[in-house]
Amino acid sequence: MKRLVLVISLVITAALSAQTQAQPAPAKIDPAKEAHIRQLMDVMGTKAIFTQTLDSMSQNIRPLMTNAFPPGEYREKLIDLFFAKFKAKADTQQLADMVVPIYDKYFSDEEIKGLLEFYKTPIGQKAVKTLPQITAEAGAVGQEWGRGLGEQSMTEVLAEHPELEKALNDAKKGPLPK
């Protein structure tokens, strides 16, 4: 059970770190620049994006958790309760506070102001509204493309190495009797 909790924790940590890499304790940010960064994040709908990311992550992790736990009537309830607890603890404001230093690291105050100007325009607002959809659709296309490449690659490897195909088929049958 401890191993399973560790695996789940690692999966969640990896998923979140893909979105926001951990940063060392940030230097004090100029208050005016921090205000501009927070305004930019609000205009860009960053908290909604965080929520969407958490929901997507939950959908991706749920099957992994289901496969990690032995079958039983308890499993779905345990997983549902885990996600309820996780979502209750997932404070998007806390995550936003952690992201501010990242913007500070990569953008000057003038650049932040320029981004703010852009995202306040009609095309900037269209970008805010459509980029999450574009990203989701592009991700789905990329997953399908990767799945197809994976299937082709495995088929070719097994055709080129019949001994591996035999070993795979033997492994699927289970352990040999003693």
N, C-alpha and C positions, 0 to 999 in steps of 0.2 A: 504494500500500500504506500509506503514511504517512497518507493521507487516511482510509482505512478504519479504521486504528487510532484515529485521532482521533475518528471518528464513533462507534465502539464505546465509547471512553472517555467521550464526551459522553453517550451513552445510559445507560451505567451510572451515571455521576455524577448525571444527572438523576433516574434511578430511585431512587438512594439518597437524594438530597437531598429527594425527595418524602416520605421517611420521617423523615429527620433533617436539618433545616436546619443548615448550618455556623454555629457560634457563635464569637464572639471568645474569646480566652483568658479562661477563667472566673476569677473571684475565688476565693480560698481558701474552701472550704466547711467549715462547722463539722463536725468529725469525727463527732459524734453524729448530726447530721442526715444526713451522707453514709451512715453505717451504716444509718440508717432507710430512706433511699432505696434502697440496695442490697438491703436486706431486702424492701422492697416490690417491687422488680423481680424478685427471686427468687420471691416468693409469686405474682406475676402471670405468671410463666413468660416473662419478657421475652426471655431468650436463645433459647427455643424459637420465639418469635414472630419474632425476627431471622432465625433459620434458615429458617423458613417463608417469610419475605419474600424472602430471597435465592434460595430455590428457585423461588418464583413469578416473581421478576424474571428468573431464568435461563430459565424457560419462555417468558416474554414476549420476551426479547431474542434467543433462538435463531433464530426465523424472520427477524428483522430482519438478523441476521448472515448467515444463509443467502442471503437476497436480496442482501446487499451484496457478497458474494464471487462472482466469475465461476464458472460451473459447472465441475466437474471432480472427479476421483476424490479429490483432496486435501481437498476442502472439509469433509466431515463429520469427518475426522480432525482437521483444524485446529481446528474449532469445539469438538469434544470435548476436545482438549488444552487449549484456551483455558479452558473451563469448569472442567476439573480443576485447572488452575493457579489460577484465580480463587477457587474454593472452598477450595483449600489456603491461600490468603493471607487469606481472609475470617475474621478472628478476632472472634468474637462478644463476647469479653471486652473487646477494644479498643473495639468499638462501644458496649458497655455503659458503659465509662469515659467515652465522649464524650457519652452521654445523661444521666449523673448531673447535670451542671450545668444541663441543661434542666429537669429536675424541680426542682432548687434554685431556678431562676429563677421558676417558676410556682406553687410550693407552699411554704407555711411548714412548719416542722417539725411543728407541731400538725396541719396538714392531712395531711401524710405519715403521721403516726401514726393519724389517723382512717381513711385509706385502708387502712392495714395492718390495722386492726381489722376493717374491712369485708371485705377479701379473705381474711381467715382464717375468716369465717363460712361456713356451708354455701352460702348464696346467692352469696357472693363467690367461692367456689371453683367454683360452677356457672357463674358469669359468666366466670371464667378459662378454663374448659373449653369453653364454648359460643361465646363471642364470636369466636374465630377462624373457626369454622364459619359463624356468622351473617355475619361480614364477607365471607368467601369467597362464600357464596351470594348475599348482597346485591350483591356486585361482579359476579357472573355475570348476575344479573337486570338490573343497571344497564347492563352491556355490551350485552345483548340489546336492552334498551329504546333505548339510544343508537344501536345499529345500525339498528333499525327507523326511528327518527326521521331518521337520516342518509339512509337509502334514500328515505323519503318526501320529504324536503327536496330531494334531488338530482333525483328524478323531477319534482317540481313546478317547480323552477328550469328544468330542461331543457324542460319543456312550455311554460313561460311565455316562454322565450328560445330559439326554434328555431335561431337563428344560432349559439348556443353548443353546442347539441346537434350541429349539423353540424360545427363546428370540432373538437369532441371526437371524433367519428367519423372525421374526416379525419386527426386526429393519431394515432388508433389504427392507421390503415393504414400509418403510417410516413412517412418523408420522401419528398417528391416527387422523381422522377428529374430530373437536371439536363440 
